[in-house]
Amino acid sequence: MVRVTFATLFTLLCLVSFGQERKFLLIGIDGLRPDALQAAETPALDALIANSTYSFDALTQFPTYSGPGWSSMLTGVWSPKHGVMDNSFVGSNYADYPHFFSLLKEADPSLYLASVTQWGPINQQILSAEDYAAIPGSMEEAEQEAISQLTNPELDGLMVHLDDVDIAGHEFGYGVDIPEYLLAVEAADDHVSEIISAMQARPDFTNEEWLVAISTDHGGLDFGHGGASYEERNIFIIFSGDNFPDEMISAEYSMLEAETSLALNMNQTNVYGEIDHPVYEFDENEDFTVDLRIKTNGWSDDPAIISDKNWWSGYNPGFVLACQTDQQTWKFNLGDGEERIDLDGGVINDGEWHHILVSCDRDGTTFLWQDGEVVAATVETVSGSIVSDFPIGVGQDGTLSYDFDFDGWIDELRIWNVALDEETIASTTCAAISPSHVYYNDLIGYWKMEEMSDTGIDGIDPNNLVDMILYNGPYVSQEDPMICSILENEIPEIVDIVPTILTHMCVEVADEWDLDGHIWGIDLSGCANEVETVELLSFQIQPNPSNGRFSISGTLSGDLDYEVYHASGKKVLQGRLGDDVRTIELNLAAGVYTIRIAGQNGENLSRQLLIQR
Ligand SMILES: [Zn+2]
């Protein structure tokens, strides 16, 4: 990772002559997986990457259809704000979260902006405030339209969308081992080459300051996309231009140990738990979350891990987290007697601890998480009551008499009467729950499995204190702690493209636009009347894990205001570091903490820190 020093910054600032005209070219290549971009012969894209801030680890969100993908890229906000969940565009809210051309025009009505998109709905549904729009029928026509726009000296910004890579993916499959898919990537690169040549051939090109941003709306898996898999959510983002430092942003993970010692051992024959209380009967629209740690070396058939239903049919009312008949992965099923939803989780038969979680928004999205990552999701719901008239079985289904036993260990079992949100889940993956957790009052069941009891496990949630009855013990054993991988740094996301283009165009991102993205690259002082501002890129914590004393480094300057949050979300400390002090000493209990530093532009950067005692 290239660190931008202040010396480099100074040099860059001097190189940019005052008053160069800011321009942008945004190229969207539909359905292009980052691994295929790296595998294919793409000289034009490679040349742009060589002079860019870029990432092959970038992400978009579920659902990974084109409608929500392009909406997120072009409005700078995620689906809950722009409202688009699929290609029907039903529920879109472009009035409050418009295409970024509208934001640019709000700042400078004289800008000339054009949109050339092979996929019609981008222009028909999302686009606004354009001076020119075209929906070409092929990549060749898109190239011609783009070149013709680039000959216009008044042009300030152009978006070009190329569709053939996605078309090839749907027809032949997405992946590095699909020759037809790679050929489509190479064909798209030829068109990018011609479009870039046209940009560079502009008579006034040397007096213009271009940002070439290139990305995609989603990846793909097998012959499609729309799901929550990493292959579908992983995208690339390239910000190429002299304003942007040459830097590859890779996801950096650190391995942290979760606090744990004893666990419920269910390896013996017919060991299971029973939890019986009406609070766990979820009615028609009641949201819920179930999460636990699990470790197993395998099983027979498809035993329930936790369930309040008769698991002999997925249509039966109630929920189940179960091991799958593939003998490797887990699944979630929810039924109301007539309808069912089914989602597949990841591999868990590897003898390692995993944190698995189901967050079920009954009139929204159901997410499956594993080890801090979304592994599956659906917007389908079952509308009826899921009350089953059975207790909850742990290592069993609701009948407590399902033919197949779960073999393995379970720890830190929790049930909530809300669908936990993404930020909360991501920030508490490796942590136990304390009263300072944001949703502590919505915790309706919590069994830590820390007692050496042979008959039951005490409930320690604040609301019900329902004990788990255990059958056929002994039940609790000492186990190795769970090792969690924690993302250490900020990774570009699809919603970062709008704020980055706006900033490049010397348009300050207004608070009332309510954008979700992060600004990448350096905000240069080349904008007329703009005081020198430096975008904070990142900071690092060393050592991590630490005993509480650590240093921060990175592209930060001046006094720094910092805040420390417990993994539960509660702020435990705040302070200010002087210009020349970059060491913090925290006298806090062992655990996972988030260090948040306020950037100079009001943006917050955060990193996770593990304190070990
Ligand atoms: Zn698409």
Residues whose N, C-alpha, C, O or C-beta is under 5 A from the ligand:
A	BS01	ZN	D30 G31 Y65 S66 D166 D217
